Amino acid sequence: MPVNEGRAKALYRQAAADTGGTTWIYMPSPGNGAKGRVVPVDTGPRQAGLDEANRRLARLIHRAWSEGLAGVV
């Protein structure tokens, strides 16, 4: 099976990303003269991304830079 580094980077980024916590969402004006506002939305308990995925992503990015493939990162 051929290696797809772009797909690997995308999956590692997703696995390494923190999730949960508060996300701020813009709510536009309802149209009755009221202003739009930004409201907090709780997306569940905060959970850190995977350390191993972060390390592997860093290795892939470092290898791409060292091989002169900076545009692929």
C-alpha positions in Angstrom: 0.0 0.0 0.0 1.5 3.4 -0.9 2.2 5.9 1.8 0.0 9.0 1.9 1.9 11.6 4.0 -0.7 14.3 3.5 -3.4 12.0 4.9 -1.2 10.9 7.8 -0.5 14.5 8.7 -4.2 15.3 8.7 -5.0 12.3 10.9 -2.2 13.0 13.3 -3.3 16.7 13.5 -6.8 15.6 14.4 -5.6 13.1 17.0 -3.2 15.6 18.6 -5.8 18.4 18.8 -7.4 19.3 22.2 -11.2 18.9 22.4 -14.0 20.1 24.6 -14.3 23.2 26.7 -16.0 26.4 25.8 -16.5 27.5 22.2 -17.6 31.0 21.4 -20.3 31.2 18.6 -21.5 34.4 16.9 -25.3 34.7 16.8 -26.4 37.2 14.2 -29.2 39.8 14.8 -32.7 38.2 14.8 -33.7 41.2 12.7 -35.9 43.1 15.1 -33.2 45.8 15.7 -31.3 43.8 18.3 -27.6 43.4 17.8 -25.8 40.2 17.1 -23.9 38.7 20.0 -21.3 36.1 20.9 -22.4 33.3 23.2 -20.5 30.6 24.9 -21.3 27.0 24.0 -20.1 24.1 26.3 -18.7 21.3 24.1 -18.1 18.9 27.0 -15.1 18.4 29.3 -11.8 19.6 28.1 -9.5 16.7 26.9 -6.0 17.0 25.7 -4.9 15.6 22.4 -2.7 12.5 22.1 1.0 13.1 22.9 2.1 10.3 20.6 0.2 11.7 17.6 1.8 15.1 18.3 5.3 13.6 18.3 4.7 11.6 15.1 3.3 14.7 13.4 6.4 16.7 14.4 8.6 13.9 12.9 6.7 14.0 9.6 6.9 17.8 9.4 10.6 17.8 10.3 11.3 15.1 7.7 9.5 17.1 5.0 11.5 20.2 5.9 14.8 18.4 5.9 14.0 16.8 2.5 13.1 20.2 1.0 9.4 19.6 0.8 8.3 22.6 2.8 5.3 23.2 0.5 3.9 19.8 1.4 3.6 20.7 5.1 
